[in-house]
Amino acid sequence: MKPNLADMTNTELKRYMSEHRNDDEAFQAALAVILSRSNPANRYPPLSLTEPNPEAEALLKEKLKKRNEDER
């Protein structure tokens, strides 16, 4: 007997997916339920390229500089 995935909480669904990770049909069914619950209004807004965040820009430049130094 298959469990009623719609009645499970997200935590229960994640546990179910973990326990059935090798069963493609069960995994996909649980994933479909979780994705159906997502609210598109909660997505992150796009980054503003006209007004970049100075802190984020400094962090990215630092990481790029370090990566370039590591590649040498």
C-alpha positions as CSV (number, residue, x, y, z in Angstrom):
1,M,0.0,0.0,0.0
2,K,1.4,3.4,-1.0
3,P,1.4,6.2,1.5
4,N,-0.7,9.3,0.9
5,L,2.1,11.7,-0.1
6,A,-0.3,14.8,-0.1
7,D,-1.0,14.3,3.6
8,M,2.7,14.2,4.6
9,T,4.6,17.2,5.8
10,N,7.6,18.4,3.8
11,T,9.9,16.9,6.5
12,E,8.1,13.6,6.1
13,L,8.3,13.8,2.3
14,K,12.1,14.5,2.5
15,R,12.6,11.5,4.8
16,Y,10.4,9.4,2.4
17,M,12.5,10.6,-0.6
18,S,15.7,9.7,1.3
19,E,14.4,6.2,2.1
20,H,13.2,5.6,-1.4
21,R,16.0,7.3,-3.4
22,N,16.6,4.3,-5.5
23,D,12.9,3.9,-6.4
24,D,12.5,6.4,-9.3
25,E,8.7,6.3,-9.3
26,A,8.3,6.9,-5.5
27,F,11.0,9.6,-5.5
28,Q,9.5,11.5,-8.4
29,A,6.0,11.3,-6.9
30,A,7.3,12.8,-3.6
31,L,9.3,15.4,-5.4
32,A,6.2,16.5,-7.4
33,V,4.3,17.0,-4.2
34,I,7.0,19.1,-2.6
35,L,7.4,21.2,-5.8
36,S,3.6,21.7,-6.1
37,R,3.7,23.4,-2.6
38,S,6.3,26.0,-3.6
39,N,5.2,29.5,-3.9
40,P,6.6,31.3,-6.9
41,A,6.2,34.6,-5.1
42,N,9.0,33.6,-2.7
43,R,11.7,33.5,-5.4
44,Y,14.7,35.8,-5.0
45,P,14.5,39.0,-7.0
46,P,17.0,39.4,-9.8
47,L,20.2,41.2,-8.9
48,S,20.3,44.8,-9.9
49,L,23.2,45.3,-12.3
50,T,22.7,49.1,-12.5
51,E,23.3,49.4,-8.7
52,P,25.6,46.6,-7.6
53,N,26.0,45.9,-3.9
54,P,29.5,47.1,-3.0
55,E,30.0,44.4,-0.3
56,A,29.0,41.6,-2.7
57,E,31.2,43.1,-5.5
58,A,34.2,43.2,-3.1
59,L,33.7,39.6,-2.1
60,L,33.4,38.4,-5.6
61,K,36.5,40.3,-6.7
62,E,38.4,38.9,-3.7
63,K,37.3,35.3,-4.6
64,L,38.2,35.8,-8.3
65,K,41.6,37.2,-7.4
66,K,42.3,34.2,-5.0
67,R,41.1,31.7,-7.7
68,N,43.4,33.3,-10.3
69,E,46.3,33.1,-7.8
70,D,45.6,29.5,-7.1
71,E,45.6,28.6,-10.8
72,R,49.1,29.9,-11.3
